[in-house]
Amino acid sequence: VLTQAVPLLERFEIPATVFVVPGLDAGGFWWDRLRGLFENPDELPDRLSMEMGADHLEWQREQGVQALQRSTHRCLRQLDESTRGAQLARLGEWAGTGCSSPVPVLDSAQLRDLARHPLIEIGSHTMSHADLSALDADGLDREIRGSRDRLEEGLGRKIESFSYPHGGLRPEILERIKEAGYRRACSSEGGLVQSGSDAFRLPRLWPPDSSGAQFRAWLRGWTGH
């Protein structure tokens, strides 16, 4: 975002909101760390048998590494941050590799630089990118209100926008977003924002992995020009 997207936003004078997970450490997002374990699939052991939360994973190479990655992702997503980190470490030991993220994340100084840009608004994406639908009241408060407080303290600006991780949207979650002082929130529902769109259920577009020409054609299908 900082080194590639911002110059393009400047060129075309396009404002943008960047949703930040302030509880991340230098290890980055857990799913990037997980993907890093499978970068060299031929070097992985041929079998895995592991308890992961409430699930027991059994895998053999004949099932394919992609199937293993999907299964571990599903299991890890349901865990709290501390348990997930421990399970990732166990997977790293099994794979014979570390579980550091192959994708760099902003440090505090870079985030402050980004927040100072006149075209950029910073929003919250929860404290740890937790699945809100799986949390109790204390957990919701930590992820929703706690992330806003952390960002406001670190950046010295008011945080008014929120984005739901994993698209989790129970009525009580939406109410907590409002109570925490946010003015708008983005969902995972596909579509264009209209004048009458609910400010706390704003839809999004899901761009495909495509060439420039394919992307332009896809965008025309949404915008009509």
Backbone bond lengths (Angstrom), bond angles and torsions (degrees), N, CA, C in turn:
res aa  C-N    CA-C-N  psi(-1)  N-CA   C-N-CA  omega(-1)  CA-C   N-CA-C  phi
1 V - - - 1.468 - - 1.526 110.22 -
2 L 1.314 116.78 -50.43 1.458 121.18 -174.47 1.520 111.85 -66.34
3 T 1.318 117.49 -43.30 1.461 120.05 -172.18 1.528 114.16 -96.11
4 Q 1.337 117.77 -21.05 1.464 119.60 -176.98 1.523 113.44 -115.42
5 A 1.332 117.34 -44.38 1.463 119.12 -176.97 1.516 112.81 -77.01
6 V 1.342 117.61 -42.08 1.473 120.05 -175.56 1.531 112.21 -58.99
7 P 1.335 120.67 -44.02 1.473 118.62 177.58 1.533 112.81 -59.00
8 L 1.328 117.95 -35.96 1.462 120.61 177.78 1.524 111.38 -70.72
9 L 1.331 116.16 -39.58 1.458 119.46 176.84 1.524 110.64 -61.96
10 E 1.323 116.55 -40.65 1.460 120.80 177.06 1.530 111.10 -62.59
11 R 1.321 115.95 -43.85 1.471 120.70 -177.22 1.520 111.18 -58.94
12 F 1.336 116.90 -40.92 1.458 120.08 -176.64 1.529 113.00 -104.38
13 E 1.338 116.36 6.79 1.469 122.81 177.31 1.539 111.54 54.23
14 I 1.333 115.65 50.70 1.461 122.57 -178.71 1.527 109.20 -106.76
15 P 1.333 118.56 120.75 1.468 120.18 174.79 1.527 110.68 -74.55
16 A 1.311 116.96 153.55 1.463 120.84 -177.95 1.518 110.48 -149.29
17 T 1.319 115.14 151.25 1.465 121.86 172.20 1.518 108.72 -107.84
18 V 1.326 116.46 130.26 1.460 121.97 177.24 1.520 107.54 -109.69
19 F 1.319 116.96 118.88 1.457 121.65 -178.23 1.531 109.47 -90.89
20 V 1.324 115.21 123.56 1.463 122.23 -169.02 1.524 110.53 -112.75
21 V 1.330 115.40 142.60 1.471 122.84 173.92 1.527 106.80 -105.46
22 P 1.343 118.89 94.73 1.467 120.52 -170.52 1.523 114.83 -70.71
23 G 1.339 118.29 -15.63 1.455 120.21 -178.74 1.517 114.35 -84.39
24 L 1.338 117.92 -0.30 1.460 120.19 179.72 1.521 110.89 -68.11
25 D 1.338 115.57 143.11 1.454 119.85 169.76 1.527 108.27 -98.83
26 A 1.319 115.98 -171.28 1.465 120.00 -177.17 1.525 112.26 -63.84
27 G 1.344 117.06 -15.12 1.457 120.11 178.94 1.507 113.85 -71.57
28 G 1.343 117.15 -15.07 1.459 120.06 176.30 1.510 113.61 78.53
29 F 1.306 115.55 -162.87 1.463 122.48 -178.10 1.525 110.67 -71.30
30 W 1.331 114.76 141.01 1.457 118.13 -174.95 1.514 112.20 -64.37
31 W 1.349 118.90 -32.35 1.462 119.55 -177.60 1.529 111.25 -72.30
32 D 1.339 117.17 -27.21 1.465 118.76 173.22 1.525 110.56 -71.49
33 R 1.335 116.06 -37.75 1.461 119.71 176.48 1.534 109.85 -63.96
34 L 1.343 116.16 -40.15 1.458 120.11 178.26 1.527 110.70 -63.79
35 R 1.328 116.36 -45.97 1.462 119.52 -179.53 1.519 110.98 -60.53
36 G 1.352 116.02 -34.46 1.452 119.29 179.30 1.523 113.39 -61.77
37 L 1.350 116.44 -27.17 1.462 119.74 179.12 1.517 112.42 -68.09
38 F 1.337 116.51 -23.09 1.464 120.08 -174.56 1.516 112.89 -107.41
39 E 1.351 117.09 16.33 1.464 120.04 -177.86 1.525 112.72 -66.89
40 N 1.326 116.89 -28.30 1.474 120.84 178.07 1.527 108.58 -121.77
41 P 1.339 116.99 75.71 1.470 120.53 -172.38 1.523 114.43 -60.41
42 D 1.342 118.03 -29.88 1.472 120.19 -178.17 1.523 111.69 -68.06
43 E 1.338 117.48 -19.15 1.461 121.05 -178.29 1.531 112.68 -92.48
44 L 1.324 117.69 -2.80 1.455 120.23 179.90 1.517 111.18 -75.65
45 P 1.335 118.41 151.35 1.465 120.65 172.22 1.529 110.44 -58.87
46 D 1.316 116.41 160.41 1.460 120.64 -175.29 1.520 113.46 -82.28
47 R 1.345 117.30 -12.87 1.462 119.82 -176.84 1.530 109.82 -140.58
48 L 1.335 115.09 151.33 1.460 121.46 173.04 1.517 108.97 -139.84
49 S 1.326 116.60 131.57 1.458 123.17 172.91 1.524 106.42 -135.56
50 M 1.352 116.60 112.48 1.462 119.71 -171.60 1.523 111.15 -152.34
51 E 1.335 115.37 137.08 1.455 121.05 170.24 1.519 108.21 -80.30
52 M 1.311 116.54 131.25 1.451 120.67 -179.11 1.524 108.22 -137.75
53 G 1.345 115.43 96.03 1.452 119.55 -174.31 1.518 109.99 65.89
54 A 1.323 115.48 -127.72 1.464 120.30 179.31 1.525 112.23 -86.55
55 D 1.325 117.27 -0.32 1.464 121.38 -175.72 1.524 111.40 -108.56
56 H 1.322 114.53 152.21 1.463 121.10 172.27 1.518 107.67 -116.32
57 L 1.335 115.85 120.14 1.452 121.03 -178.88 1.523 110.36 -95.34
58 E 1.315 114.86 128.74 1.461 122.13 171.82 1.520 106.56 -125.82
59 W 1.329 116.07 124.37 1.468 119.57 -177.52 1.511 110.46 -142.17
60 Q 1.349 115.32 142.39 1.456 122.28 172.35 1.522 107.97 -127.51
61 R 1.321 116.24 151.05 1.458 121.06 -174.14 1.527 112.59 -54.88
62 E 1.326 117.14 -31.41 1.464 120.18 -178.87 1.535 112.51 -60.33
63 Q 1.325 116.87 -22.09 1.460 120.87 -179.82 1.522 112.30 -77.75
64 G 1.320 117.07 -16.46 1.458 121.05 178.59 1.521 112.07 94.11
65 V 1.325 115.77 141.81 1.460 121.27 -177.49 1.527 111.41 -68.20
66 Q 1.338 118.17 -32.78 1.462 120.48 178.84 1.521 111.20 -61.43
67 A 1.334 116.84 -38.33 1.463 120.61 178.04 1.526 110.15 -64.11
68 L 1.318 117.16 -39.03 1.464 120.85 178.01 1.529 110.71 -66.13
69 Q 1.317 116.96 -41.78 1.458 120.14 179.73 1.531 110.58 -63.03
70 R 1.329 117.47 -41.61 1.468 120.62 178.40 1.524 110.86 -64.18
71 S 1.314 117.34 -41.92 1.462 120.80 -178.09 1.523 111.43 -66.59
72 T 1.332 116.87 -45.24 1.460 119.45 -179.75 1.524 110.86 -66.34
73 H 1.322 117.63 -37.27 1.468 120.91 177.51 1.519 110.24 -61.64
74 R 1.323 117.11 -45.41 1.475 120.85 -179.89 1.519 110.57 -60.96
75 C 1.319 117.57 -43.35 1.469 120.94 -179.04 1.529 111.56 -68.45
76 L 1.324 117.42 -45.63 1.466 121.07 -176.91 1.519 111.96 -65.80
77 R 1.309 116.66 -34.07 1.469 119.97 -179.06 1.519 111.67 -60.23
78 Q 1.322 118.13 -29.69 1.458 121.81 -176.12 1.528 113.39 -83.45
79 L 1.337 118.03 -5.77 1.460 121.52 -174.36 1.524 111.56 -94.91
80 D 1.339 116.30 158.00 1.457 119.68 173.03 1.522 108.62 -74.95
81 E 1.332 116.10 166.82 1.462 121.38 -171.00 1.523 112.71 -59.42
82 S 1.327 117.64 -44.27 1.456 121.05 -177.17 1.531 111.40 -65.39
83 T 1.339 116.06 -46.91 1.459 120.55 -179.86 1.520 110.79 -64.59
84 R 1.324 115.98 -39.59 1.464 120.60 179.68 1.528 110.46 -61.35
85 G 1.340 117.03 -42.70 1.459 120.12 179.41 1.514 112.23 -61.79
86 A 1.336 116.05 -40.08 1.463 120.21 179.17 1.526 110.85 -65.97
87 Q 1.336 116.29 -39.51 1.461 119.77 179.98 1.521 111.30 -69.41
88 L 1.329 116.76 -36.67 1.461 119.18 175.97 1.526 111.20 -62.85
89 A 1.331 116.04 -39.16 1.462 119.88 177.87 1.536 110.49 -62.51
90 R 1.340 116.40 -41.56 1.473 119.96 177.75 1.522 111.00 -63.37
91 L 1.333 116.59 -41.55 1.464 119.76 177.74 1.528 110.82 -63.16
92 G 1.353 116.05 -37.55 1.452 119.55 178.15 1.518 111.79 -63.43
93 E 1.338 116.36 -39.86 1.468 120.34 177.13 1.523 110.25 -63.87
94 W 1.336 116.16 -41.88 1.470 119.68 178.90 1.524 110.99 -63.34
95 A 1.347 115.39 -43.31 1.464 119.69 -177.01 1.520 112.33 -74.65
96 G 1.356 116.52 -18.16 1.452 119.83 -178.92 1.515 112.93 79.74
97 T 1.348 115.97 20.41 1.464 120.85 179.53 1.521 108.64 -133.86
98 G 1.323 116.10 168.39 1.456 120.20 170.57 1.515 109.80 -76.03
99 C 1.341 116.70 173.36 1.462 119.03 178.72 1.526 110.24 -122.29
100 S 1.355 115.50 38.45 1.452 118.66 176.09 1.521 109.81 -76.04
101 S 1.330 116.11 155.33 1.458 120.68 -176.81 1.518 110.75 -77.56
102 P 1.361 118.67 134.07 1.459 120.56 174.02 1.526 111.41 -78.82
103 V 1.328 117.58 -5.15 1.461 122.06 -177.33 1.522 109.13 -111.43
104 P 1.331 118.96 117.48 1.467 120.46 -178.84 1.517 111.55 -70.39
105 V 1.324 116.76 147.49 1.459 122.12 176.63 1.523 108.84 -118.32
106 L 1.334 116.76 159.43 1.458 121.60 -179.40 1.524 110.99 -65.95
107 D 1.322 116.57 139.59 1.458 119.26 168.88 1.530 108.48 -88.33
108 S 1.324 117.84 179.23 1.466 121.40 -173.88 1.522 111.91 -61.65
109 A 1.318 117.41 -42.08 1.463 120.68 -178.79 1.527 111.06 -65.41
110 Q 1.332 116.86 -41.72 1.460 120.31 179.02 1.524 111.05 -65.80
111 L 1.335 116.36 -38.13 1.455 119.57 178.25 1.527 110.97 -64.11
112 R 1.317 117.17 -40.27 1.468 119.92 176.95 1.527 111.06 -63.55
113 D 1.336 116.68 -39.87 1.464 119.97 176.33 1.527 110.66 -60.46
114 L 1.312 115.85 -44.49 1.462 120.27 179.68 1.522 110.94 -62.80
115 A 1.333 116.90 -43.13 1.463 121.40 -176.95 1.524 111.86 -66.54
116 R 1.324 118.28 -25.84 1.464 121.33 -179.87 1.524 112.51 -77.45
117 H 1.326 117.41 -12.98 1.465 119.58 -176.32 1.531 109.83 -68.88
118 P 1.330 118.93 134.09 1.471 120.77 -175.41 1.524 115.00 -65.12
119 L 1.328 118.41 -20.24 1.462 120.55 179.77 1.530 112.92 -91.57
120 I 1.328 117.62 -8.55 1.463 121.03 -170.50 1.523 111.91 -106.59
121 E 1.327 115.26 128.81 1.466 122.37 167.54 1.526 107.52 -105.48
122 I 1.316 117.32 139.41 1.463 121.21 174.99 1.524 108.64 -100.27
123 G 1.327 116.13 129.56 1.457 122.33 175.04 1.513 110.49 -119.48
124 S 1.321 116.14 170.41 1.468 121.56 -179.63 1.528 110.67 -98.20
125 H 1.328 114.36 140.87 1.473 121.57 174.66 1.533 108.96 -122.22
126 T 1.330 115.32 35.24 1.476 126.57 -175.89 1.533 110.49 76.44
127 M 1.314 115.55 171.88 1.459 121.10 -177.79 1.526 112.34 -72.92
128 S 1.335 117.61 -38.76 1.463 119.51 -173.89 1.525 113.94 -134.42
129 H 1.346 117.53 13.25 1.463 122.66 -175.22 1.529 111.24 60.98
130 A 1.323 114.57 42.34 1.462 120.25 179.99 1.523 111.08 -76.85
131 D 1.319 115.70 157.46 1.467 121.77 172.22 1.527 107.24 -78.79
132 L 1.322 118.01 101.86 1.456 121.95 -173.20 1.516 112.77 -61.16
133 S 1.323 117.52 -30.07 1.459 120.60 -177.85 1.527 112.11 -66.62
134 A 1.343 117.78 -14.60 1.466 121.28 -178.05 1.524 112.70 -100.72
135 L 1.356 118.33 3.60 1.465 121.10 -172.15 1.520 112.26 -103.06
136 D 1.347 115.22 151.87 1.463 120.73 172.82 1.527 109.20 -84.50
137 A 1.332 117.00 -174.93 1.464 121.36 -174.98 1.524 112.16 -60.78
138 D 1.340 116.76 -43.53 1.471 119.88 -179.72 1.528 110.94 -64.56
139 G 1.316 115.32 -40.96 1.462 119.48 179.10 1.520 112.10 -64.20
140 L 1.328 116.31 -40.78 1.464 120.06 177.79 1.523 111.02 -62.85
141 D 1.327 116.38 -42.29 1.459 120.04 179.82 1.528 110.92 -62.85
142 R 1.326 117.01 -42.03 1.463 121.27 179.95 1.526 110.75 -63.80
143 E 1.306 117.15 -43.12 1.462 120.52 -175.71 1.529 112.34 -76.03
144 I 1.324 117.09 -38.06 1.469 120.91 -173.48 1.525 111.50 -88.67
145 R 1.331 116.65 -58.06 1.458 120.45 -178.40 1.538 111.02 -77.62
146 G 1.326 115.93 -38.41 1.455 119.70 -178.47 1.517 112.93 -63.31
147 S 1.329 116.93 -39.10 1.464 119.44 179.44 1.520 110.92 -67.06
148 R 1.337 116.40 -40.28 1.464 119.44 177.65 1.529 110.82 -61.97
149 D 1.338 116.36 -45.68 1.471 120.22 -179.35 1.524 111.15 -61.85
150 R 1.333 117.29 -42.47 1.474 120.85 -179.70 1.534 110.97 -62.59
151 L 1.324 116.33 -43.79 1.459 119.76 -179.19 1.523 111.43 -67.77
152 E 1.327 117.31 -42.54 1.459 119.81 -179.85 1.521 111.38 -63.36
153 E 1.325 116.30 -39.79 1.463 120.26 179.03 1.531 111.36 -65.92
154 G 1.334 116.23 -42.10 1.464 119.56 -176.44 1.511 114.18 -76.99
155 L 1.333 116.75 -29.18 1.465 120.13 -174.25 1.522 113.32 -105.46
156 G 1.335 117.02 -16.23 1.451 119.89 -179.88 1.506 113.75 67.77
157 R 1.330 116.79 30.78 1.465 120.97 177.78 1.530 109.61 -142.08
158 K 1.324 116.03 159.12 1.450 120.72 -178.42 1.522 109.97 -77.80
159 I 1.325 116.03 136.84 1.465 122.10 178.79 1.529 108.09 -104.79
160 E 1.327 116.84 117.56 1.461 121.23 -173.60 1.526 114.31 -119.02
161 S 1.338 117.94 -10.01 1.461 121.55 -176.99 1.527 110.88 -114.66
162 F 1.331 115.66 146.79 1.460 122.49 -176.47 1.521 108.80 -137.09
163 S 1.322 116.12 148.08 1.463 121.08 173.84 1.523 108.90 -129.01
164 Y 1.345 116.18 130.44 1.465 121.81 -176.27 1.530 110.54 -76.20
165 P 1.339 119.24 121.80 1.468 119.64 173.82 1.526 110.53 -66.79
166 H 1.301 116.25 140.12 1.468 122.24 177.06 1.528 112.14 59.45
167 G 1.319 118.21 11.59 1.458 120.86 178.84 1.512 114.88 71.79
168 G 1.358 118.40 13.48 1.467 121.18 -177.06 1.520 111.76 -62.41
169 L 1.352 117.23 121.12 1.459 119.85 -172.25 1.529 110.97 -142.81
170 R 1.318 117.73 69.10 1.458 120.13 170.53 1.521 108.75 -84.06
171 P 1.354 118.18 153.00 1.474 119.88 -179.11 1.523 113.29 -54.52
172 E 1.346 118.10 -40.22 1.459 119.44 -178.37 1.526 111.88 -68.90
173 I 1.336 117.00 -27.87 1.463 119.73 175.89 1.518 109.84 -68.25
174 L 1.308 116.44 -44.85 1.459 120.59 179.01 1.521 110.73 -59.43
175 E 1.329 117.26 -41.09 1.467 120.66 179.44 1.526 111.36 -64.99
176 R 1.327 117.04 -37.87 1.469 119.76 179.10 1.527 110.88 -68.09
177 I 1.313 117.11 -32.83 1.460 120.42 175.61 1.523 109.80 -60.78
178 K 1.312 115.85 -45.85 1.466 120.49 179.87 1.530 110.67 -65.24
179 E 1.333 116.34 -44.77 1.470 120.27 -178.06 1.527 111.85 -63.15
180 A 1.329 116.89 -29.91 1.468 120.90 -178.27 1.526 112.43 -75.51
181 G 1.329 117.03 -8.84 1.455 120.06 176.14 1.512 116.28 102.22
182 Y 1.329 117.42 5.85 1.459 119.31 175.87 1.533 109.98 -73.34
183 R 1.327 116.04 152.24 1.464 120.97 -179.38 1.517 112.46 -106.76
184 R 1.325 117.15 -13.51 1.459 120.71 -178.96 1.523 108.97 -159.42
185 A 1.347 116.34 158.00 1.467 120.33 179.78 1.517 109.50 -151.04
186 C 1.330 115.89 142.77 1.462 122.88 -177.98 1.523 110.10 -103.58
187 S 1.326 115.38 131.72 1.459 121.61 179.19 1.523 109.83 -98.39
188 S 1.332 116.14 -174.65 1.462 121.40 174.73 1.521 111.60 -102.39
189 E 1.324 117.19 9.09 1.457 121.52 179.66 1.525 109.47 -73.61
190 G 1.321 116.60 133.64 1.453 120.73 -178.50 1.517 112.22 -76.23
191 G 1.334 116.65 144.11 1.453 120.55 176.40 1.509 112.13 146.45
192 L 1.337 115.40 174.28 1.461 122.33 178.16 1.520 110.07 -97.13
193 V 1.320 116.48 145.81 1.460 120.72 175.40 1.529 108.91 -72.30
194 Q 1.332 115.98 128.44 1.456 122.28 178.48 1.526 109.10 -110.62
195 S 1.315 116.88 170.17 1.469 120.60 -179.50 1.527 111.63 -61.31
196 G 1.330 117.34 -29.92 1.457 120.29 -179.29 1.514 114.63 -99.04
197 S 1.347 118.12 12.29 1.465 120.92 -178.88 1.521 110.88 -63.86
198 D 1.337 115.64 143.55 1.461 121.69 175.40 1.530 108.13 -65.69
199 A 1.321 117.78 123.21 1.468 121.33 -176.78 1.519 112.76 -63.34
200 F 1.339 117.73 -18.41 1.461 120.76 -179.24 1.534 112.54 -105.87
201 R 1.348 115.99 9.62 1.470 121.19 174.80 1.520 109.01 -139.84
202 L 1.318 117.10 44.21 1.457 120.31 -177.19 1.527 110.13 -63.80
203 P 1.332 117.87 131.50 1.473 120.22 -179.63 1.525 111.16 -79.16
204 R 1.305 115.89 174.20 1.469 120.89 179.34 1.523 109.56 -139.39
205 L 1.333 115.44 163.02 1.455 122.07 170.84 1.521 108.60 -99.53
206 W 1.323 116.22 141.98 1.461 121.33 179.91 1.535 108.48 -109.56
207 P 1.341 118.42 92.19 1.465 119.61 -176.87 1.521 111.52 -68.19
208 P 1.335 116.26 140.99 1.470 119.77 179.06 1.518 111.41 -79.02
209 D 1.315 116.52 162.30 1.464 122.46 172.21 1.521 106.25 -79.40
210 S 1.332 117.26 104.29 1.461 119.78 -169.07 1.516 111.00 -151.34
211 S 1.336 115.34 172.79 1.462 121.37 174.81 1.528 109.21 -76.46
212 G 1.331 116.12 171.53 1.458 119.75 178.67 1.516 112.18 -59.57
213 A 1.339 116.85 -43.85 1.467 120.41 -179.20 1.526 110.86 -64.56
214 Q 1.321 116.87 -42.31 1.470 120.44 178.84 1.519 111.04 -64.97
215 F 1.336 116.71 -37.66 1.457 120.37 178.91 1.531 111.07 -65.14
216 R 1.344 117.01 -42.50 1.463 120.24 178.40 1.523 110.84 -61.21
217 A 1.340 116.64 -41.57 1.466 120.07 179.15 1.526 110.49 -65.13
218 W 1.327 116.76 -40.88 1.464 120.21 177.93 1.519 111.14 -63.32
219 L 1.336 116.86 -42.26 1.457 120.99 -179.31 1.529 111.41 -65.13
220 R 1.338 116.24 -38.22 1.467 119.06 177.34 1.525 111.50 -61.90
221 G 1.328 116.38 -33.77 1.462 119.52 179.17 1.519 112.06 -62.74
222 W 1.346 117.36 -28.71 1.458 121.65 178.24 1.523 112.04 -86.30
223 T 1.337 116.45 -41.92 1.459 120.68 -170.68 1.531 113.61 -95.00
224 G 1.337 116.72 -22.21 1.465 119.72 -178.91 1.509 114.07 84.40
225 H 1.335 118.76 0.90 1.469 120.62 178.21 1.531 110.02 -154.67
